[in-house]
Amino acid sequence: MILTRRTLLLGATATLAGCDRIARQPLARDILFSADNFHQWAQRTIMARDALAQEFRPDQISPFFRANGTANPNTPTYKALWRSGFADWRLRVDGLVTRPLSLSLSQLHALPHREQITRHDCVEGWSAIGKWRGVPLKLLLDGAGLRDRARYIVFHCADDMGGGTAYYESIDLIDAFHPQTILAFALNDRPLSVANGAPLRLRVERQLGYKQAKYLMRIEAVESLLSIGRGKGGFWEDRANYDWYAGI
């Protein structure tokens, strides 16, 4: 069977039409058509769960990759790690896992990695294309052994946002195991700069920039997001009512 653009559009229309009957029920409508839930539902209904974000050619890489969010955590702890070349830095992987991990940067560099040239889309309205190299998050989660109750992966960062509260973000297991979700340690064939999240940052390519947590320190598997921050699953979600699911 040859899949044409028309075939895909007709299939998507049929799917949405069937779901529309469900959405007419009052309770289902209230749940489904909250902005966040609808966005997540729509993307995952129409697209395959492992559908890849667009990847670009090397000649399309942006000449300058602007830093999103904080350009330097500038805390005593982070400055000490930076001065040592991150030799003393460790990434913890814990929570609902059977084998907690503590990995150095050199250990991460030695693991199988993936390279991808993708576009970063910031909620502030700018975008840039960069080449990322990093370890697939799936590799670490498989190594740590997720417990059956684990539903979300939370990222804890070194950045205290200038107010003493460390930045945090979260994704569900579908995005966590996506082939393009990596823990990046290099941008455009160079180690990450401080401005771009050194020594390690998340790349979850099908979501907006604020989901790409920088300055990673800890990865935690949890059953619920209610105990994370103020309960919405992310720093800006809690403070500025950003959508938790920021799919693009």
Secondary structure by P-SEA (a helix, b strand, c coil): ccccaaaaaaaaaaaaaaaaaaaccaaaaaaaaaaaaaaaaaaaaacccccccccccccccccbbbbccccccccaaaaaaaaaccccbbbbbbccccbbbbbcaaaaaaccbbbbbbbbbbccbbbbbbbbbbccaaaaaaaacccccccbbbbbccccccccccbbbbbccccccccccccccccccccccccccccbbbbccccccccccccccbbbbbcccccccccccccccccccccccccc
